Amino acid sequence: MAMIPRALQGVIEAFGQLPGVGPRTAERYAYYLLRSDPSKAVNVAETLGRLHKSVAYCPKTFALMESGQKLSPLYTNPKRDKKLVAVVADPFDIVALEKTNVFRGTYHVLGGLVSPIEGIGPENLRISELIKRIDDDRVKELILATNASVEGESTALLITQAVENKRLKVTRLARGLPVGVDLEYADQITLTKALEGRQRW
């Protein structure tokens, strides 16, 4: 006889698949939903059910956007400079940079960073799409806005090598960002200084 009902065990196992959620945390999340008002669990389930249908990736920038849109508003906005592109690892890095209200260019989301340990190589990133954008939009400056980590530095170097035959300026966020801190967790002042003090890479 099972000590935990199958439905509850299924929820625990589902939460356990999330990054950073261990067995005990998964159990706490599942039990919290069980003892709460049933409407909370229904809301979580319905929201998750709409996730993949309602969210899409921009085919140009690979930023997150509402499903049904052809391109991200961050790209189509006429006030945005398409010749200035900030290269980031993940979509939430865009959110962090946008909060500074300083950057007026566009973005390119790589979809991760080079990490041999995690099995992520250059072929898993959207570098070829970036090269195409450089040509299509006649990009003049590429800002490498990857994290100040081994993976971030390796990815930045890889991109620099990939675009070395292009006529454009390649810069890197200034070292206002502490080493080891993910871009999405940096405060607005630090990010603003990093953008303003970016240097040629």
HUVENKA-V344896 format. One line per field, one symbol per residue. ss: DSSP state (~ for helix, > for strand, _ for the rest). phi: phi as a letter, one per 30 degrees, with the letter a starting at -180 (. if undefined). psi: psi as a letter, one per 30 degrees, with the letter a starting at -180 (. if undefined). A space follows every 10 residues. Layout:
# HUVENKA-V344896
ss=???
phi=???
psi=???
This chain:
# HUVENKA-V344896
ss=_____~~~~~ ~~~~~~____ __~~~~~~~~ ~~~~~__~~~ ~~~~~~~~~~ ~~~~>>>___ ___>>>____ __~~~~____ >>>>>>>>__ ~~~~~~~~__ ____>>>>>_ ____>~~~_> _~~~__~~~~ ~~~~~~____ >>>>_____~ ~~~~~~~~~~ ~~______>> >>________ __~~~__~~~ ~~~~~~__>> _
phi=.ddceedddd dedddddddi cdeddddddd deddddeedd dddddddddd eddccbcddc ciddaddjdd bdedcdeddd dddcbccbdb edddeddddd hcdbccbbcd ikbdaedcic ceddcddddd eddeddchec bccdcdddbe ddddddddde ddcdcccadc bbeddddddj cdedcddddd ddddddcdbd c
psi=kkfkkeeeee eeeeeffkkg jleeeeeeee eeeeflkffe eeeeeeeeff efffklkkfe fglklkkfke lkffefkffk jffjkkjlel efeeeeefff gekgaaljke galkjeeggj lefflheeee eeeeeeghkf kkjjhllile eeeeeeeeee efgfgkilkk lkklhfkkkf kkeffkleee eeeeeegklk .
